């Protein structure tokens, strides 16, 4: 996907998702083409966080410098560790000047999952150190993700996109409240 490839599918997906993000779920009356939006997310550049065979896949736009992204990941940990949920972090660079180099380092590393975990572990002390040789190779992917986020109308990180209990695509901008987590994760918190 390139920044100049803003065809009808992405435009329609962006409009529909923008409406979904702007309106509470009970106020949405339009029929969403969730499968097309989901495919667009699947085709983006993301980092897997969780089991290959997890029951539920959730996409989340993640900035390496975002405290709310870190908070959301901590909230999701019980579901991820239980093998119920796989988060797919669509890495973006929007918060600080260092966000794009950090996101590119994560995406372009030999083991993006381990690099994401390293960023989380070192978050309080500034996160992962950008590797310029990797940044040069992968920053285009981060920019594509930035364009995707913009095209979909998302304005905050994390923006989390998932299938709700009615097989409708739903989105949450910002860190969810604890009471929202079961709906997003698709089940009650594992014990």
Secondary structure, 3 states (H helix, E strand, C coil): CCCCCCCHHHHHHHHHHHHHHHCCHHHCCCCCCHHHHHHHHHCCCEEEECCCCCCEEEEEEEECCCHHHHHHHHHHHHHHHCCCEEEEEEEECCCCHHHHHHHHHHHHCCCHHHHHHHHHHCHHHCCCCCCHHHHHHHHHHHHHHHHHHHHCCCCCCCEEEEECCCCCEEEEECCCCHHHHHHHHCCCCCC
